[in-house]
Amino acid sequence: MQRTNQGNVEVNAGVTALRHTELRLHALFLQGRDGDAQAYRLFLQATATHLRAYLRRRLVRWPDQVEDLVQESLLAIHNQRLSYDTAVPLTAWMHAIARYKLIDWVRRHARSEGLHEPLDDDSALCASADHEAGDARRDLATLLDALPAKQRDAIIFTKLNGLSVREAAAALHMSEAALKVSVHRGLKTLAITLRGTA
């Protein structure tokens, strides 16, 4: 019973901290967007810290890439600041942008890694699970690249990244209905393509 209460206290403390972060960043962001340079500078500093922790958890194997992705994400947030819908939680919007930058990096990384063949003798005899996964990533990237950008991004955000329709629509500046149509059409096109190559 005591352990359960302690767990509930920790969860509540975590939720309170997230809510506090959301409110603080949201206030600074809106003040900065309205012309308060000091508030905007504080927003960017706090956001950099927030995104650094967020991306560090996702790039455990590539910690040297975190800072580059933080900077790319901050630049994208800055460039898209006027399109932010205040009805959407700011941190969800920022995470969607950071995820998009992360996906781009993974795609580029998978492509460049896919060009390098391992030199071990064993690799000539049997394909490793990593090699097969690399092939699958390359194949998926090739299939997705054949789609129109709107459909490709909608599929990546919802099906590969697990964003909700609302989060993905906000990040891509689309209505939820348009996003659902893009996902449906993209998946239909992929199914036809796969049937044609089978």
C-alpha positions as a printed NumPy array, in Angstrom:
array([[  0.   ,   0.   ,   0.   ],
       [  2.801,   2.394,   0.912],
       [  4.622,   1.627,  -2.364],
       [  1.427,   2.36 ,  -4.336],
       [  0.972,   5.694,  -2.555],
       [  4.598,   6.579,  -3.222],
       [  4.127,   5.706,  -6.901],
       [  1.015,   7.883,  -7.08 ],
       [  2.88 ,  10.775,  -5.464],
       [  5.707,  10.416,  -8.02 ],
       [  3.255,  10.293, -10.936],
       [  1.384,  13.341,  -9.616],
       [  4.66 ,  15.215,  -9.156],
       [  5.648,  14.349, -12.736],
       [  2.296,  15.512, -14.111],
       [  2.553,  18.742, -12.115],
       [  6.064,  19.364, -13.433],
       [  4.932,  18.77 , -17.032],
       [  1.963,  21.087, -16.563],
       [  4.257,  23.759, -15.084],
       [  6.679,  23.402, -18.026],
       [  3.802,  23.653, -20.526],
       [  2.381,  26.791, -18.887],
       [  5.778,  28.48 , -18.546],
       [  6.872,  27.761, -22.123],
       [  3.456,  28.709, -23.49 ],
       [  3.485,  32.078, -21.7  ],
       [  7.061,  32.882, -22.801],
       [  6.319,  31.788, -26.371],
       [  3.231,  33.988, -26.692],
       [  5.006,  36.972, -25.117],
       [  7.93 ,  36.457, -27.486],
       [  5.631,  36.127, -30.473],
       [  4.043,  39.43 , -29.46 ],
       [  7.432,  41.151, -29.566],
       [  8.979,  40.659, -26.112],
       [ 12.585,  39.823, -27.066],
       [ 13.622,  38.905, -23.508],
       [ 10.704,  36.479, -23.112],
       [ 11.504,  34.928, -26.5  ],
       [ 15.172,  34.474, -25.552],
       [ 14.084,  32.767, -22.307],
       [ 11.642,  30.61 , -24.296],
       [ 14.394,  29.463, -26.68 ],
       [ 16.772,  28.681, -23.807],
       [ 14.139,  26.688, -21.891],
       [ 13.004,  24.947, -25.066],
       [ 16.576,  23.967, -25.92 ],
       [ 16.944,  22.358, -22.49 ],
       [ 13.568,  20.61 , -22.849],
       [ 14.31 ,  19.307, -26.362],
       [ 17.83 ,  18.254, -25.408],
       [ 16.405,  15.911, -22.742],
       [ 13.684,  14.718, -25.132],
       [ 16.137,  13.92 , -27.953],
       [ 18.819,  12.477, -25.667],
       [ 16.357,   9.723, -24.651],
       [ 15.787,   8.883, -28.323],
       [ 19.396,   9.087, -29.516],
       [ 21.111,   6.966, -26.888],
       [ 23.35 ,   5.368, -29.536],
       [ 24.215,   8.731, -31.169],
       [ 24.622,  11.294, -28.367],
       [ 26.797,  13.498, -30.585],
       [ 23.767,  14.183, -32.825],
       [ 21.571,  15.609, -30.063],
       [ 22.838,  19.194, -30.232],
       [ 22.516,  19.404, -34.024],
       [ 18.918,  18.177, -33.836],
       [ 18.125,  20.591, -31.003],
       [ 19.355,  23.48 , -33.159],
       [ 17.433,  22.247, -36.221],
       [ 14.292,  21.907, -34.11 ],
       [ 14.69 ,  25.391, -32.617],
       [ 15.109,  26.858, -36.087],
       [ 11.977,  25.055, -37.314],
       [ 10.015,  26.218, -34.247],
       [ 11.164,  29.784, -34.9  ],
       [ 10.264,  29.592, -38.602],
       [  6.827,  28.108, -37.883],
       [  6.004,  30.205, -34.794],
       [  3.317,  32.247, -36.553],
       [  1.442,  29.105, -37.608],
       [  1.199,  27.689, -34.074],
       [ -2.409,  26.955, -33.069],
       [ -2.854,  27.995, -29.442],
       [ -5.518,  25.298, -28.978],
       [ -2.781,  22.648, -29.255],
       [ -0.421,  22.12 , -26.291],
       [  2.832,  23.885, -27.121],
       [  5.028,  21.009, -25.945],
       [  3.127,  18.553, -28.186],
       [  3.678,  20.898, -31.129],
       [  7.392,  21.237, -30.292],
       [  7.77 ,  17.461, -29.857],
       [  6.125,  16.891, -33.241],
       [  8.645,  19.235, -34.866],
       [ 11.543,  17.559, -33.034],
       [ 10.229,  14.104, -34.07 ],
       [ 10.043,  15.265, -37.679],
       [ 13.675,  16.451, -37.527],
       [ 14.637,  13.158, -35.884],
       [ 12.905,  11.175, -38.64 ],
       [ 14.732,  13.187, -41.286],
       [ 18.028,  12.475, -39.541],
       [ 17.232,   8.743, -39.213],
       [ 16.312,   8.596, -42.896],
       [ 19.541,  10.303, -43.937],
       [ 21.539,   8.147, -41.523],
       [ 19.868,   4.915, -42.705],
       [ 20.584,   5.789, -46.33 ],
       [ 24.244,   6.566, -45.724],
       [ 24.675,   3.512, -43.486],
       [ 22.988,   1.348, -46.11 ],
       [ 25.711,   2.225, -48.608],
       [ 28.414,   0.644, -46.433],
       [ 28.74 ,  -3.122, -46.691],
       [ 30.271,  -4.912, -43.689],
       [ 33.697,  -6.454, -44.299],
       [ 33.397,  -9.502, -41.993],
       [ 33.709, -12.936, -43.556],
       [ 30.566, -14.035, -41.72 ],
       [ 28.492, -11.374, -43.412],
       [ 29.041, -13.028, -46.786],
       [ 27.622, -16.31 , -45.468],
       [ 24.548, -15.137, -43.57 ],
       [ 22.664, -11.891, -43.23 ],
       [ 22.553, -10.495, -39.727],
       [ 19.43 ,  -9.104, -38.158],
       [ 20.967,  -5.627, -38.324],
       [ 21.636,  -6.002, -42.033],
       [ 18.068,  -7.146, -42.648],
       [ 16.75 ,  -4.255, -40.583],
       [ 18.903,  -1.89 , -42.659],
       [ 17.443,  -3.367, -45.837],
       [ 13.93 ,  -2.96 , -44.463],
       [ 14.627,   0.672, -43.536],
       [ 16.029,   1.355, -47.011],
       [ 13.041,  -0.336, -48.667],
       [ 10.612,   1.602, -46.501],
       [ 12.417,   4.88 , -47.202],
       [ 12.305,   4.133, -50.948],
       [  8.585,   3.353, -50.813],
       [  7.813,   6.448, -48.763],
       [  9.926,   8.678, -51.015],
       [  7.718,   7.681, -53.953],
       [  4.668,   9.195, -52.235],
       [  3.701,  12.86 , -52.423],
       [  5.23 ,  14.755, -49.49 ],
       [  1.857,  15.343, -47.808],
       [  0.998,  11.625, -47.776],
       [  4.52 ,  10.561, -46.807],
       [  4.682,  12.959, -43.858],
       [  1.179,  12.018, -42.684],
       [  2.158,   8.323, -42.641],
       [  5.486,   8.964, -40.921],
       [  3.936,  11.104, -38.193],
       [  0.97 ,   8.818, -37.444],
       [  2.063,   5.286, -38.34 ],
       [  5.813,   5.369, -37.689],
       [  6.048,   7.964, -34.906],
       [  2.79 ,   7.159, -33.185],
       [  1.477,  10.719, -33.018],
       [ -2.24 ,  11.147, -32.606],
       [ -4.185,  12.488, -35.576],
       [ -4.576,  15.791, -33.738],
       [ -0.852,  16.149, -32.964],
       [  0.183,  15.207, -36.499],
       [ -2.375,  17.535, -38.07 ],
       [ -1.147,  20.415, -35.907],
       [  2.499,  19.725, -36.726],
       [  1.796,  19.473, -40.462],
       [ -0.603,  22.454, -40.481],
       [ -3.471,  20.37 , -41.849],
       [ -7.003,  19.692, -40.71 ],
       [ -7.544,  16.338, -39.025],
       [ -9.81 ,  15.266, -41.891],
       [ -7.161,  16.162, -44.494],
       [ -4.552,  14.253, -42.517],
       [ -6.746,  11.137, -42.361],
       [ -7.357,  11.354, -46.122],
       [ -3.602,  11.706, -46.77 ],
       [ -2.811,   8.674, -44.607],
       [ -5.544,   6.611, -46.293],
       [ -4.443,   7.558, -49.812],
       [ -0.786,   7.021, -49.002],
       [ -1.386,   3.571, -47.53 ],
       [ -3.568,   2.653, -50.502],
       [ -0.808,   3.737, -52.907],
       [  1.774,   1.74 , -50.922],
       [ -0.469,  -1.349, -51.006],
       [ -0.896,  -1.064, -54.8  ],
       [  2.871,  -0.576, -55.222],
       [  3.641,  -3.617, -53.059],
       [  1.096,  -5.761, -54.912],
       [  2.662,  -4.713, -58.21 ],
       [  6.151,  -5.751, -57.093],
       [  5.053,  -9.037, -55.517]])
